[in-house]
């Protein structure tokens, strides 16, 4: 089975998505983003996880993983670190950063706030799971 080759409608949709973003993707960045997306998909498939599972593990939206793999979204180093950790591939971060090259998005000026929100969500999720587990134990008894 040959490699998937998108038809012109798919390519046009990707071009439209790239040009409509808040900071439009320059045509010089496209090969880097596509190389990143291809390699990320290869790593994900090799590990045997879906886009949704990877997104959940990396604390991302599924659509974010889909857009990164499709080459229609820039990403930050910190996001690539979380993806590599979710794939349990510690050395993958440097490889992915090298592939994306000049198309790597700058880190957010609000990174500390964003990490604070993620930490609160994790604590809230653990508390909900613990509460559910306690309820399940109580019902079993």
C-alpha positions as CSV (number, residue, x, y, z in Angstrom):
1,X,0.0,0.0,0.0
2,X,1.5,3.3,-1.1
3,X,1.8,6.5,1.0
4,X,-1.3,8.6,1.3
5,X,-1.3,11.5,-1.1
6,X,-3.9,14.1,-0.4
7,X,-6.0,15.3,-3.4
8,X,-6.1,19.0,-4.3
9,X,-9.2,19.6,-2.2
10,X,-7.4,18.4,0.9
11,X,-4.4,20.5,0.0
12,X,-6.5,23.5,-0.6
13,X,-8.2,23.0,2.8
14,X,-4.9,22.8,4.5
15,X,-3.6,25.9,2.8
16,X,-6.8,27.8,3.8
17,X,-6.3,26.6,7.4
18,X,-2.7,27.7,7.4
19,X,-3.5,31.2,6.1
20,X,-6.5,31.8,8.4
21,X,-4.6,31.3,11.7
22,X,-3.9,34.2,14.0
23,X,-0.3,34.2,12.8
24,X,-0.5,32.8,9.2
25,X,1.9,30.1,8.4
26,X,4.5,31.1,5.8
27,X,5.0,28.9,2.8
28,X,8.7,28.5,3.9
29,X,7.5,26.9,7.2
30,X,5.2,24.3,5.5
31,X,7.9,21.6,4.8
32,X,9.1,21.8,8.4
33,X,5.6,21.5,9.8
34,X,4.8,18.6,7.5
35,X,8.0,16.8,8.4
36,X,7.2,17.2,12.1
37,X,3.6,16.0,11.6
38,X,4.8,12.9,9.6
39,X,7.4,11.9,12.3
40,X,4.9,12.5,15.1
41,X,2.4,10.3,13.5
42,X,5.1,7.6,12.9
43,X,6.1,7.7,16.6
44,X,2.4,7.7,17.8
45,X,1.6,4.7,15.6
46,X,4.8,2.8,16.7
47,X,3.7,3.2,20.3
48,X,0.2,2.1,19.3
49,X,-1.9,4.9,20.5
50,X,-4.6,7.0,18.9
51,X,-4.6,10.7,18.5
52,X,-7.2,11.0,21.2
53,X,-5.1,8.9,23.7
54,X,-2.0,10.9,22.9
55,X,-3.9,14.1,23.4
56,X,-5.2,13.0,26.8
57,X,-1.8,11.8,28.0
58,X,-0.1,15.1,26.8
59,X,-3.0,17.2,28.2
60,X,-3.8,18.6,24.7
61,X,-7.0,18.8,22.7
62,X,-7.3,16.0,20.1
63,X,-7.7,18.6,17.4
64,X,-4.3,20.0,18.4
65,X,-2.6,16.7,17.8
66,X,-4.6,16.3,14.6
67,X,-3.5,19.7,13.3
68,X,0.2,19.2,14.3
69,X,0.2,15.9,12.5
70,X,-1.5,17.5,9.5
71,X,1.1,20.2,9.3
72,X,-1.4,23.0,9.9
73,X,-0.3,24.1,13.3
74,X,2.9,25.5,14.8
75,X,3.8,24.2,18.2
76,X,6.1,25.1,21.1
77,X,9.0,23.2,22.5
78,X,7.1,22.7,25.7
79,X,4.3,21.1,23.8
80,X,6.7,18.8,22.1
81,X,8.2,17.9,25.5
82,X,4.8,16.9,26.8
83,X,4.1,14.9,23.6
84,X,7.5,13.0,23.9
85,X,6.8,12.3,27.5
86,X,3.3,11.0,26.7
87,X,4.8,8.7,24.1
88,X,7.4,7.6,26.6
89,X,10.2,8.7,24.2
90,X,12.6,10.9,26.2
91,X,14.9,11.5,23.2
92,X,12.2,12.4,20.8
93,X,11.9,16.0,22.0
94,X,15.2,17.0,20.4
95,X,14.4,15.1,17.2
96,X,11.0,16.8,16.9
97,X,12.5,20.3,17.6
98,X,15.1,19.7,15.0
99,X,12.5,18.7,12.4
100,X,10.3,21.7,13.0
101,X,13.3,24.1,12.8
102,X,12.3,27.7,12.0
103,X,8.6,26.9,12.3
104,X,8.9,26.3,16.1
105,X,6.5,28.7,17.9
106,X,7.9,30.9,20.6
107,X,7.1,30.0,24.2
108,X,4.1,31.8,25.7
109,X,4.7,34.8,27.9
110,X,2.0,33.3,30.1
111,X,3.6,29.8,30.5
112,X,3.5,30.0,34.3
113,X,-0.2,30.7,34.3
114,X,-0.9,28.0,31.8
115,X,1.0,25.4,33.9
116,X,-0.9,26.6,37.0
117,X,-4.2,25.8,35.2
118,X,-3.0,22.4,34.1
119,X,-1.9,21.6,37.7
120,X,-5.3,22.6,39.1
121,X,-7.0,20.4,36.4
122,X,-4.8,17.5,37.4
123,X,-5.6,17.9,41.1
124,X,-9.3,18.3,40.4
125,X,-9.2,15.1,38.2
126,X,-7.4,13.1,40.9
127,X,-9.9,14.3,43.5
128,X,-12.9,13.3,41.3
129,X,-11.3,9.9,40.6
130,X,-10.7,9.4,44.3
131,X,-14.2,10.4,45.2
132,X,-15.6,8.0,42.6
133,X,-13.4,5.2,43.9
134,X,-14.5,5.8,47.4
135,X,-18.2,5.7,46.3
136,X,-17.5,2.5,44.4
137,X,-15.9,0.9,47.5
138,X,-18.8,2.0,49.7
139,X,-21.4,0.5,47.3
140,X,-19.5,-2.8,47.2
141,X,-19.5,-3.1,51.0
